[in-house]
Amino acid sequence: MRLSDTAQLWMLRQVKHSKVRRRLGEALESGRVVRVWRDEYDSTSTDGILIALTQDWFVMHVVDDGVHLDGLVMMRTRDVDMVRHGHDEYVQRGLQGLGTPVATFTCSDDVTARDLIMAAAELHPLSAFALGDEGEEQLMIGTLVKAGKKRVRHRFIRPNGTWALEDDRWRYEQISSITVGGRYIDSLARFGLPSPV
């Protein structure tokens, strides 16, 4: 009996997801820097140190520009295509030598996008999340207005530090990643106009 193309594709995704989850778990346990690819959204990879892993999400402290810890990023595990351990000891030595501590983050295993958005808003004055429902992420940086049951209300801040006049609303299932802090977002929070809400 031959499996349909749909069944074969489903099986391949399950195998891939199992391998990705295993590698993410190993990365969390080891504390080593890993590289994550999400082909559907990223043209490049994301490097970081895993600090939390749940059923549907993982949290990384991003490593940027070689050996600098930047902000946190929370991503859906289902979007990950590949996880590689492979940074040499130079990166580990550099991170230790610069003395910036790796962030900590705790959450329940069944955490939702809504829970993570609310946690991110408590950690930083600007909420930043990406919408991935059209195959290409759009990073939405601003301030959380309300986390409703089905949708989030958010006021967008433009790259020049000015604010949109109206709130936007998005369904939680549209959100593919959430970013907390980092040099770019920190600059907007520090030098942008004060939040109108």
Biotite code that builds the C-alpha atoms (Angstrom):
import biotite.structure as struc

atoms = struc.array([
    struc.Atom([0.000, 0.000, 0.000], chain_id="A", res_id=1, res_name="MET", atom_name="CA", element="C"),
    struc.Atom([1.449, 3.352, -1.064], chain_id="A", res_id=2, res_name="ARG", atom_name="CA", element="C"),
    struc.Atom([1.087, 6.461, 1.109], chain_id="A", res_id=3, res_name="LEU", atom_name="CA", element="C"),
    struc.Atom([-0.375, 9.554, -0.473], chain_id="A", res_id=4, res_name="SER", atom_name="CA", element="C"),
    struc.Atom([1.858, 12.555, -1.078], chain_id="A", res_id=5, res_name="ASP", atom_name="CA", element="C"),
    struc.Atom([0.060, 14.373, 1.732], chain_id="A", res_id=6, res_name="THR", atom_name="CA", element="C"),
    struc.Atom([0.686, 11.520, 4.190], chain_id="A", res_id=7, res_name="ALA", atom_name="CA", element="C"),
    struc.Atom([4.347, 11.325, 3.176], chain_id="A", res_id=8, res_name="GLN", atom_name="CA", element="C"),
    struc.Atom([4.759, 15.061, 3.638], chain_id="A", res_id=9, res_name="LEU", atom_name="CA", element="C"),
    struc.Atom([3.096, 14.864, 7.065], chain_id="A", res_id=10, res_name="TRP", atom_name="CA", element="C"),
    struc.Atom([5.470, 12.040, 8.102], chain_id="A", res_id=11, res_name="MET", atom_name="CA", element="C"),
    struc.Atom([8.519, 13.992, 6.934], chain_id="A", res_id=12, res_name="LEU", atom_name="CA", element="C"),
    struc.Atom([7.397, 17.028, 8.918], chain_id="A", res_id=13, res_name="ARG", atom_name="CA", element="C"),
    struc.Atom([6.928, 14.892, 12.033], chain_id="A", res_id=14, res_name="GLN", atom_name="CA", element="C"),
    struc.Atom([10.434, 13.438, 11.688], chain_id="A", res_id=15, res_name="VAL", atom_name="CA", element="C"),
    struc.Atom([11.900, 16.911, 11.119], chain_id="A", res_id=16, res_name="LYS", atom_name="CA", element="C"),
    struc.Atom([10.002, 18.370, 14.079], chain_id="A", res_id=17, res_name="HIS", atom_name="CA", element="C"),
    struc.Atom([11.191, 15.532, 16.330], chain_id="A", res_id=18, res_name="SER", atom_name="CA", element="C"),
    struc.Atom([14.808, 16.130, 15.299], chain_id="A", res_id=19, res_name="LYS", atom_name="CA", element="C"),
    struc.Atom([14.484, 19.894, 15.790], chain_id="A", res_id=20, res_name="VAL", atom_name="CA", element="C"),
    struc.Atom([12.975, 19.428, 19.267], chain_id="A", res_id=21, res_name="ARG", atom_name="CA", element="C"),
    struc.Atom([15.755, 17.006, 20.218], chain_id="A", res_id=22, res_name="ARG", atom_name="CA", element="C"),
    struc.Atom([18.442, 19.469, 19.094], chain_id="A", res_id=23, res_name="ARG", atom_name="CA", element="C"),
    struc.Atom([16.770, 22.379, 20.854], chain_id="A", res_id=24, res_name="LEU", atom_name="CA", element="C"),
    struc.Atom([16.646, 20.288, 24.035], chain_id="A", res_id=25, res_name="GLY", atom_name="CA", element="C"),
    struc.Atom([20.348, 19.469, 23.693], chain_id="A", res_id=26, res_name="GLU", atom_name="CA", element="C"),
    struc.Atom([21.132, 23.158, 23.173], chain_id="A", res_id=27, res_name="ALA", atom_name="CA", element="C"),
    struc.Atom([19.181, 24.131, 26.287], chain_id="A", res_id=28, res_name="LEU", atom_name="CA", element="C"),
    struc.Atom([21.000, 21.509, 28.344], chain_id="A", res_id=29, res_name="GLU", atom_name="CA", element="C"),
    struc.Atom([24.492, 22.339, 27.062], chain_id="A", res_id=30, res_name="SER", atom_name="CA", element="C"),
    struc.Atom([24.248, 26.135, 27.156], chain_id="A", res_id=31, res_name="GLY", atom_name="CA", element="C"),
    struc.Atom([26.236, 26.329, 23.922], chain_id="A", res_id=32, res_name="ARG", atom_name="CA", element="C"),
    struc.Atom([25.555, 28.789, 21.140], chain_id="A", res_id=33, res_name="VAL", atom_name="CA", element="C"),
    struc.Atom([23.439, 27.303, 18.345], chain_id="A", res_id=34, res_name="VAL", atom_name="CA", element="C"),
    struc.Atom([22.350, 28.478, 14.923], chain_id="A", res_id=35, res_name="ARG", atom_name="CA", element="C"),
    struc.Atom([18.660, 28.225, 14.012], chain_id="A", res_id=36, res_name="VAL", atom_name="CA", element="C"),
    struc.Atom([17.212, 28.401, 10.501], chain_id="A", res_id=37, res_name="TRP", atom_name="CA", element="C"),
    struc.Atom([13.583, 29.141, 9.721], chain_id="A", res_id=38, res_name="ARG", atom_name="CA", element="C"),
    struc.Atom([13.555, 28.977, 5.922], chain_id="A", res_id=39, res_name="ASP", atom_name="CA", element="C"),
    struc.Atom([9.969, 30.138, 5.649], chain_id="A", res_id=40, res_name="GLU", atom_name="CA", element="C"),
    struc.Atom([10.740, 33.492, 7.304], chain_id="A", res_id=41, res_name="TYR", atom_name="CA", element="C"),
    struc.Atom([14.469, 34.105, 7.506], chain_id="A", res_id=42, res_name="ASP", atom_name="CA", element="C"),
    struc.Atom([16.897, 34.728, 4.681], chain_id="A", res_id=43, res_name="SER", atom_name="CA", element="C"),
    struc.Atom([19.630, 34.212, 7.274], chain_id="A", res_id=44, res_name="THR", atom_name="CA", element="C"),
    struc.Atom([19.991, 32.198, 10.463], chain_id="A", res_id=45, res_name="SER", atom_name="CA", element="C"),
    struc.Atom([19.734, 33.312, 14.090], chain_id="A", res_id=46, res_name="THR", atom_name="CA", element="C"),
    struc.Atom([22.517, 32.575, 16.573], chain_id="A", res_id=47, res_name="ASP", atom_name="CA", element="C"),
    struc.Atom([21.910, 32.413, 20.288], chain_id="A", res_id=48, res_name="GLY", atom_name="CA", element="C"),
    struc.Atom([21.886, 30.554, 23.568], chain_id="A", res_id=49, res_name="ILE", atom_name="CA", element="C"),
    struc.Atom([18.664, 28.697, 24.361], chain_id="A", res_id=50, res_name="LEU", atom_name="CA", element="C"),
    struc.Atom([17.235, 29.686, 27.733], chain_id="A", res_id=51, res_name="ILE", atom_name="CA", element="C"),
    struc.Atom([13.729, 28.153, 27.603], chain_id="A", res_id=52, res_name="ALA", atom_name="CA", element="C"),
    struc.Atom([11.932, 25.440, 25.621], chain_id="A", res_id=53, res_name="LEU", atom_name="CA", element="C"),
    struc.Atom([8.201, 24.688, 25.781], chain_id="A", res_id=54, res_name="THR", atom_name="CA", element="C"),
    struc.Atom([5.775, 22.561, 23.773], chain_id="A", res_id=55, res_name="GLN", atom_name="CA", element="C"),
    struc.Atom([5.355, 25.210, 21.080], chain_id="A", res_id=56, res_name="ASP", atom_name="CA", element="C"),
    struc.Atom([7.981, 27.919, 21.671], chain_id="A", res_id=57, res_name="TRP", atom_name="CA", element="C"),
    struc.Atom([11.629, 28.403, 22.553], chain_id="A", res_id=58, res_name="PHE", atom_name="CA", element="C"),
    struc.Atom([13.506, 31.441, 23.863], chain_id="A", res_id=59, res_name="VAL", atom_name="CA", element="C"),
    struc.Atom([17.052, 32.406, 22.864], chain_id="A", res_id=60, res_name="MET", atom_name="CA", element="C"),
    struc.Atom([19.421, 35.099, 24.072], chain_id="A", res_id=61, res_name="HIS", atom_name="CA", element="C"),
    struc.Atom([20.624, 36.305, 20.675], chain_id="A", res_id=62, res_name="VAL", atom_name="CA", element="C"),
    struc.Atom([24.335, 36.370, 19.870], chain_id="A", res_id=63, res_name="VAL", atom_name="CA", element="C"),
    struc.Atom([25.016, 39.132, 17.375], chain_id="A", res_id=64, res_name="ASP", atom_name="CA", element="C"),
    struc.Atom([28.116, 40.510, 15.636], chain_id="A", res_id=65, res_name="ASP", atom_name="CA", element="C"),
    struc.Atom([30.327, 37.605, 16.625], chain_id="A", res_id=66, res_name="GLY", atom_name="CA", element="C"),
    struc.Atom([30.418, 37.520, 20.401], chain_id="A", res_id=67, res_name="VAL", atom_name="CA", element="C"),
    struc.Atom([27.886, 40.080, 21.675], chain_id="A", res_id=68, res_name="HIS", atom_name="CA", element="C"),
    struc.Atom([24.721, 39.135, 23.537], chain_id="A", res_id=69, res_name="LEU", atom_name="CA", element="C"),
    struc.Atom([21.799, 41.182, 22.255], chain_id="A", res_id=70, res_name="ASP", atom_name="CA", element="C"),
    struc.Atom([18.058, 40.874, 22.984], chain_id="A", res_id=71, res_name="GLY", atom_name="CA", element="C"),
    struc.Atom([15.842, 37.854, 23.514], chain_id="A", res_id=72, res_name="LEU", atom_name="CA", element="C"),
    struc.Atom([13.868, 36.205, 20.736], chain_id="A", res_id=73, res_name="VAL", atom_name="CA", element="C"),
    struc.Atom([10.964, 33.804, 21.199], chain_id="A", res_id=74, res_name="MET", atom_name="CA", element="C"),
    struc.Atom([10.144, 31.591, 18.218], chain_id="A", res_id=75, res_name="MET", atom_name="CA", element="C"),
    struc.Atom([7.604, 28.893, 17.417], chain_id="A", res_id=76, res_name="ARG", atom_name="CA", element="C"),
    struc.Atom([9.301, 25.496, 17.262], chain_id="A", res_id=77, res_name="THR", atom_name="CA", element="C"),
    struc.Atom([7.131, 24.426, 14.315], chain_id="A", res_id=78, res_name="ARG", atom_name="CA", element="C"),
    struc.Atom([8.777, 27.073, 12.114], chain_id="A", res_id=79, res_name="ASP", atom_name="CA", element="C"),
    struc.Atom([12.341, 25.793, 12.639], chain_id="A", res_id=80, res_name="VAL", atom_name="CA", element="C"),
    struc.Atom([13.883, 23.860, 9.775], chain_id="A", res_id=81, res_name="ASP", atom_name="CA", element="C"),
    struc.Atom([17.326, 23.211, 11.200], chain_id="A", res_id=82, res_name="MET", atom_name="CA", element="C"),
    struc.Atom([19.358, 23.604, 14.402], chain_id="A", res_id=83, res_name="VAL", atom_name="CA", element="C"),
    struc.Atom([23.131, 23.358, 14.304], chain_id="A", res_id=84, res_name="ARG", atom_name="CA", element="C"),
    struc.Atom([25.643, 23.166, 17.135], chain_id="A", res_id=85, res_name="HIS", atom_name="CA", element="C"),
    struc.Atom([28.902, 24.206, 15.664], chain_id="A", res_id=86, res_name="GLY", atom_name="CA", element="C"),
    struc.Atom([30.328, 27.379, 17.055], chain_id="A", res_id=87, res_name="HIS", atom_name="CA", element="C"),
    struc.Atom([33.935, 27.038, 17.989], chain_id="A", res_id=88, res_name="ASP", atom_name="CA", element="C"),
    struc.Atom([35.388, 27.736, 21.396], chain_id="A", res_id=89, res_name="GLU", atom_name="CA", element="C"),
    struc.Atom([36.251, 31.300, 20.330], chain_id="A", res_id=90, res_name="TYR", atom_name="CA", element="C"),
    struc.Atom([32.614, 32.371, 20.598], chain_id="A", res_id=91, res_name="VAL", atom_name="CA", element="C"),
    struc.Atom([32.227, 30.780, 24.030], chain_id="A", res_id=92, res_name="GLN", atom_name="CA", element="C"),
    struc.Atom([35.483, 32.397, 25.226], chain_id="A", res_id=93, res_name="ARG", atom_name="CA", element="C"),
    struc.Atom([34.417, 35.760, 23.799], chain_id="A", res_id=94, res_name="GLY", atom_name="CA", element="C"),
    struc.Atom([31.065, 35.687, 25.548], chain_id="A", res_id=95, res_name="LEU", atom_name="CA", element="C"),
    struc.Atom([32.706, 34.725, 28.837], chain_id="A", res_id=96, res_name="GLN", atom_name="CA", element="C"),
    struc.Atom([35.467, 37.304, 28.379], chain_id="A", res_id=97, res_name="GLY", atom_name="CA", element="C"),
    struc.Atom([33.030, 40.169, 27.785], chain_id="A", res_id=98, res_name="LEU", atom_name="CA", element="C"),
    struc.Atom([31.290, 39.242, 31.020], chain_id="A", res_id=99, res_name="GLY", atom_name="CA", element="C"),
    struc.Atom([27.725, 39.893, 29.898], chain_id="A", res_id=100, res_name="THR", atom_name="CA", element="C"),
    struc.Atom([25.540, 37.344, 31.680], chain_id="A", res_id=101, res_name="PRO", atom_name="CA", element="C"),
    struc.Atom([23.152, 35.185, 29.707], chain_id="A", res_id=102, res_name="VAL", atom_name="CA", element="C"),
    struc.Atom([19.557, 36.154, 30.469], chain_id="A", res_id=103, res_name="ALA", atom_name="CA", element="C"),
    struc.Atom([17.173, 33.859, 32.286], chain_id="A", res_id=104, res_name="THR", atom_name="CA", element="C"),
    struc.Atom([13.551, 33.291, 31.374], chain_id="A", res_id=105, res_name="PHE", atom_name="CA", element="C"),
    struc.Atom([11.011, 30.942, 32.882], chain_id="A", res_id=106, res_name="THR", atom_name="CA", element="C"),
    struc.Atom([7.583, 30.007, 31.624], chain_id="A", res_id=107, res_name="CYS", atom_name="CA", element="C"),
    struc.Atom([5.210, 27.062, 31.764], chain_id="A", res_id=108, res_name="SER", atom_name="CA", element="C"),
    struc.Atom([5.443, 24.248, 29.226], chain_id="A", res_id=109, res_name="ASP", atom_name="CA", element="C"),
    struc.Atom([2.031, 25.154, 27.775], chain_id="A", res_id=110, res_name="ASP", atom_name="CA", element="C"),
    struc.Atom([2.766, 28.873, 27.380], chain_id="A", res_id=111, res_name="VAL", atom_name="CA", element="C"),
    struc.Atom([0.812, 30.650, 24.615], chain_id="A", res_id=112, res_name="THR", atom_name="CA", element="C"),
    struc.Atom([1.660, 33.542, 22.297], chain_id="A", res_id=113, res_name="ALA", atom_name="CA", element="C"),
    struc.Atom([-0.579, 35.728, 24.474], chain_id="A", res_id=114, res_name="ARG", atom_name="CA", element="C"),
    struc.Atom([1.368, 34.734, 27.606], chain_id="A", res_id=115, res_name="ASP", atom_name="CA", element="C"),
    struc.Atom([4.692, 35.503, 25.916], chain_id="A", res_id=116, res_name="LEU", atom_name="CA", element="C"),
    struc.Atom([3.496, 38.890, 24.621], chain_id="A", res_id=117, res_name="ILE", atom_name="CA", element="C"),
    struc.Atom([2.422, 39.859, 28.126], chain_id="A", res_id=118, res_name="MET", atom_name="CA", element="C"),
    struc.Atom([5.757, 38.656, 29.567], chain_id="A", res_id=119, res_name="ALA", atom_name="CA", element="C"),
    struc.Atom([7.688, 40.601, 26.906], chain_id="A", res_id=120, res_name="ALA", atom_name="CA", element="C"),
    struc.Atom([5.724, 43.776, 27.729], chain_id="A", res_id=121, res_name="ALA", atom_name="CA", element="C"),
    struc.Atom([6.695, 43.390, 31.392], chain_id="A", res_id=122, res_name="GLU", atom_name="CA", element="C"),
    struc.Atom([10.384, 43.035, 30.483], chain_id="A", res_id=123, res_name="LEU", atom_name="CA", element="C"),
    struc.Atom([10.677, 45.999, 28.103], chain_id="A", res_id=124, res_name="HIS", atom_name="CA", element="C"),
    struc.Atom([8.737, 49.217, 27.363], chain_id="A", res_id=125, res_name="PRO", atom_name="CA", element="C"),
    struc.Atom([8.394, 48.262, 23.685], chain_id="A", res_id=126, res_name="LEU", atom_name="CA", element="C"),
    struc.Atom([6.697, 45.091, 22.488], chain_id="A", res_id=127, res_name="SER", atom_name="CA", element="C"),
    struc.Atom([8.127, 43.628, 19.311], chain_id="A", res_id=128, res_name="ALA", atom_name="CA", element="C"),
    struc.Atom([6.627, 40.720, 17.476], chain_id="A", res_id=129, res_name="PHE", atom_name="CA", element="C"),
    struc.Atom([6.661, 39.377, 13.962], chain_id="A", res_id=130, res_name="ALA", atom_name="CA", element="C"),
    struc.Atom([3.662, 38.383, 11.934], chain_id="A", res_id=131, res_name="LEU", atom_name="CA", element="C"),
    struc.Atom([4.317, 35.318, 9.856], chain_id="A", res_id=132, res_name="GLY", atom_name="CA", element="C"),
    struc.Atom([1.003, 34.545, 8.227], chain_id="A", res_id=133, res_name="ASP", atom_name="CA", element="C"),
    struc.Atom([2.025, 35.528, 4.703], chain_id="A", res_id=134, res_name="GLU", atom_name="CA", element="C"),
    struc.Atom([5.328, 33.673, 4.396], chain_id="A", res_id=135, res_name="GLY", atom_name="CA", element="C"),
    struc.Atom([7.443, 36.711, 5.216], chain_id="A", res_id=136, res_name="GLU", atom_name="CA", element="C"),
    struc.Atom([7.752, 38.150, 8.687], chain_id="A", res_id=137, res_name="GLU", atom_name="CA", element="C"),
    struc.Atom([7.020, 41.767, 9.387], chain_id="A", res_id=138, res_name="GLN", atom_name="CA", element="C"),
    struc.Atom([8.493, 43.023, 12.669], chain_id="A", res_id=139, res_name="LEU", atom_name="CA", element="C"),
    struc.Atom([5.979, 45.179, 14.515], chain_id="A", res_id=140, res_name="MET", atom_name="CA", element="C"),
    struc.Atom([7.606, 47.287, 17.228], chain_id="A", res_id=141, res_name="ILE", atom_name="CA", element="C"),
    struc.Atom([5.516, 49.384, 19.549], chain_id="A", res_id=142, res_name="GLY", atom_name="CA", element="C"),
    struc.Atom([3.707, 49.312, 22.824], chain_id="A", res_id=143, res_name="THR", atom_name="CA", element="C"),
    struc.Atom([1.206, 46.770, 24.028], chain_id="A", res_id=144, res_name="LEU", atom_name="CA", element="C"),
    struc.Atom([-2.212, 48.366, 24.472], chain_id="A", res_id=145, res_name="VAL", atom_name="CA", element="C"),
    struc.Atom([-4.247, 45.278, 25.369], chain_id="A", res_id=146, res_name="LYS", atom_name="CA", element="C"),
    struc.Atom([-3.816, 41.518, 25.292], chain_id="A", res_id=147, res_name="ALA", atom_name="CA", element="C"),
    struc.Atom([-7.354, 40.298, 24.672], chain_id="A", res_id=148, res_name="GLY", atom_name="CA", element="C"),
    struc.Atom([-8.526, 36.693, 24.541], chain_id="A", res_id=149, res_name="LYS", atom_name="CA", element="C"),
    struc.Atom([-8.115, 36.293, 20.767], chain_id="A", res_id=150, res_name="LYS", atom_name="CA", element="C"),
    struc.Atom([-6.276, 39.418, 19.596], chain_id="A", res_id=151, res_name="ARG", atom_name="CA", element="C"),
    struc.Atom([-3.532, 41.751, 20.697], chain_id="A", res_id=152, res_name="VAL", atom_name="CA", element="C"),
    struc.Atom([-3.905, 45.543, 20.433], chain_id="A", res_id=153, res_name="ARG", atom_name="CA", element="C"),
    struc.Atom([-0.652, 47.310, 19.714], chain_id="A", res_id=154, res_name="HIS", atom_name="CA", element="C"),
    struc.Atom([0.482, 50.875, 18.870], chain_id="A", res_id=155, res_name="ARG", atom_name="CA", element="C"),
    struc.Atom([3.250, 50.875, 16.252], chain_id="A", res_id=156, res_name="PHE", atom_name="CA", element="C"),
    struc.Atom([6.389, 53.049, 16.520], chain_id="A", res_id=157, res_name="ILE", atom_name="CA", element="C"),
    struc.Atom([8.011, 53.979, 13.206], chain_id="A", res_id=158, res_name="ARG", atom_name="CA", element="C"),
    struc.Atom([11.762, 53.620, 12.500], chain_id="A", res_id=159, res_name="PRO", atom_name="CA", element="C"),
    struc.Atom([12.133, 57.417, 12.935], chain_id="A", res_id=160, res_name="ASN", atom_name="CA", element="C"),
    struc.Atom([10.806, 57.223, 16.517], chain_id="A", res_id=161, res_name="GLY", atom_name="CA", element="C"),
    struc.Atom([7.330, 58.647, 15.815], chain_id="A", res_id=162, res_name="THR", atom_name="CA", element="C"),
    struc.Atom([4.110, 56.809, 16.652], chain_id="A", res_id=163, res_name="TRP", atom_name="CA", element="C"),
    struc.Atom([1.223, 55.672, 14.476], chain_id="A", res_id=164, res_name="ALA", atom_name="CA", element="C"),
    struc.Atom([-2.061, 57.438, 15.197], chain_id="A", res_id=165, res_name="LEU", atom_name="CA", element="C"),
    struc.Atom([-4.199, 54.303, 15.546], chain_id="A", res_id=166, res_name="GLU", atom_name="CA", element="C"),
    struc.Atom([-3.847, 50.936, 17.263], chain_id="A", res_id=167, res_name="ASP", atom_name="CA", element="C"),
    struc.Atom([-3.468, 47.765, 15.226], chain_id="A", res_id=168, res_name="ASP", atom_name="CA", element="C"),
    struc.Atom([-5.000, 44.396, 16.124], chain_id="A", res_id=169, res_name="ARG", atom_name="CA", element="C"),
    struc.Atom([-3.644, 40.939, 15.307], chain_id="A", res_id=170, res_name="TRP", atom_name="CA", element="C"),
    struc.Atom([-4.727, 37.396, 16.091], chain_id="A", res_id=171, res_name="ARG", atom_name="CA", element="C"),
    struc.Atom([-2.297, 35.458, 18.257], chain_id="A", res_id=172, res_name="TYR", atom_name="CA", element="C"),
    struc.Atom([-1.957, 32.661, 15.693], chain_id="A", res_id=173, res_name="GLU", atom_name="CA", element="C"),
    struc.Atom([-0.437, 35.205, 13.275], chain_id="A", res_id=174, res_name="GLN", atom_name="CA", element="C"),
    struc.Atom([2.523, 35.814, 15.600], chain_id="A", res_id=175, res_name="ILE", atom_name="CA", element="C"),
    struc.Atom([5.589, 33.747, 14.678], chain_id="A", res_id=176, res_name="SER", atom_name="CA", element="C"),
    struc.Atom([8.230, 35.379, 16.870], chain_id="A", res_id=177, res_name="SER", atom_name="CA", element="C"),
    struc.Atom([8.537, 37.899, 19.696], chain_id="A", res_id=178, res_name="ILE", atom_name="CA", element="C"),
    struc.Atom([11.612, 40.025, 20.390], chain_id="A", res_id=179, res_name="THR", atom_name="CA", element="C"),
    struc.Atom([12.528, 41.556, 23.739], chain_id="A", res_id=180, res_name="VAL", atom_name="CA", element="C"),
    struc.Atom([15.125, 44.324, 23.784], chain_id="A", res_id=181, res_name="GLY", atom_name="CA", element="C"),
    struc.Atom([18.275, 44.410, 21.718], chain_id="A", res_id=182, res_name="GLY", atom_name="CA", element="C"),
    struc.Atom([20.235, 47.400, 20.489], chain_id="A", res_id=183, res_name="ARG", atom_name="CA", element="C"),
    struc.Atom([17.741, 48.517, 17.826], chain_id="A", res_id=184, res_name="TYR", atom_name="CA", element="C"),
    struc.Atom([14.662, 48.245, 20.035], chain_id="A", res_id=185, res_name="ILE", atom_name="CA", element="C"),
    struc.Atom([16.511, 49.756, 23.006], chain_id="A", res_id=186, res_name="ASP", atom_name="CA", element="C"),
    struc.Atom([17.420, 52.770, 20.843], chain_id="A", res_id=187, res_name="SER", atom_name="CA", element="C"),
    struc.Atom([13.793, 53.286, 19.804], chain_id="A", res_id=188, res_name="LEU", atom_name="CA", element="C"),
    struc.Atom([12.709, 53.082, 23.449], chain_id="A", res_id=189, res_name="ALA", atom_name="CA", element="C"),
    struc.Atom([15.375, 55.552, 24.554], chain_id="A", res_id=190, res_name="ARG", atom_name="CA", element="C"),
    struc.Atom([15.343, 58.109, 21.743], chain_id="A", res_id=191, res_name="PHE", atom_name="CA", element="C"),
    struc.Atom([11.886, 57.776, 20.201], chain_id="A", res_id=192, res_name="GLY", atom_name="CA", element="C"),
    struc.Atom([9.025, 60.058, 21.179], chain_id="A", res_id=193, res_name="LEU", atom_name="CA", element="C"),
    struc.Atom([7.200, 59.125, 24.398], chain_id="A", res_id=194, res_name="PRO", atom_name="CA", element="C"),
    struc.Atom([4.454, 56.547, 23.979], chain_id="A", res_id=195, res_name="SER", atom_name="CA", element="C"),
    struc.Atom([1.028, 58.125, 23.455], chain_id="A", res_id=196, res_name="PRO", atom_name="CA", element="C"),
    struc.Atom([-0.735, 55.297, 25.325], chain_id="A", res_id=197, res_name="VAL", atom_name="CA", element="C"),
])
